[in-house]
Every structure is written in structure tokens, then in C-alpha cells.
Amino acid sequence: MQIGTLGDVIFSVSDSTVETITNFVWSGSARYSTHQRHLTHALTEFTGLDPDSITFDILVSAYLGVDPMTEVVKIWGYERKGTAVPLTIGTHAYGKYRWSIKSHKMKAQTFDKQGDITSATISLTLQEYIQG
């Protein structure tokens, strides 16, 4: 069963594949300027919103039907080309438009006898991409 997508990266659980996410954190922030005034309180002014960010980990394993290198190459391509992709988890599409992959880390956990990665955790940091 498909539980979500990030572009062409599909999060799913079935009897043949498991590719799930964990440690999902969605954050946002506002921008303020502080104007110093002589002999009185400083004045605070709301100046807008920063793009939201989302971080999460993707658990991938060849033993569970998912090649870690195939998935990290997709992610790497989105990141290096600056491709903004939609993020959907369950029935909810996140953000106002799309997300850019700001950074990734792959923590390899197991290797086969040829030295190929067989299981890993891929950590992503996404930044909201607002259509101008």
C-alpha cells in the first residue's frame, strides 16, 4: 500500500517492499525586524514568513525490496537540479506548492559481500518552494 510520495520516490508497505518514513518534523518561522529608537522601547515589525521546512528519514533495505542506491540517486538528482517536487503523505499534500531538497545524508547500515549498500537510512531536509 502506498503511504506517500516525494516526487518519484514512493513510500509504501506491501508484502514485497517496505520503504517508510520516520522522524517527520514540519517547522516554520516568521521574520521580524527590530527598529531601535532613541530613549524609548525598540519597535518590532513583522516582515513576513520564512519558507517552511520538513525533515524526515527514509528507511530503505534491499532485504525489504528497495535498492538504497536507486532511491538516493533519485533524491540526489532532485537536489542537484533544484527540482521542486510535491510531498504527499497519506491523503495530505504538504505545503502550498512544492518542496526543494535542501540536503540529504545517507547512513549506510549493512553491505553485501561485494561492498554494495544493502540497507540505509536517508535523512532529508526539505524547504518549501512557493510558486511566484
Buried (B, 14 or more C-beta within 10 A) or exposed (E): EEBBBBBEBBBBEEEEEBBBBEEEEBEEEEEEEEEEEEEEEEEEEEEEEEBBBBBBBBBBBBEBBBBBBEBBEBBBEBBEEEBBBBBBBEEEBBBEEBBBBBEBEBEBBEEEEEEEBBBBBBBBBBBBBEEE
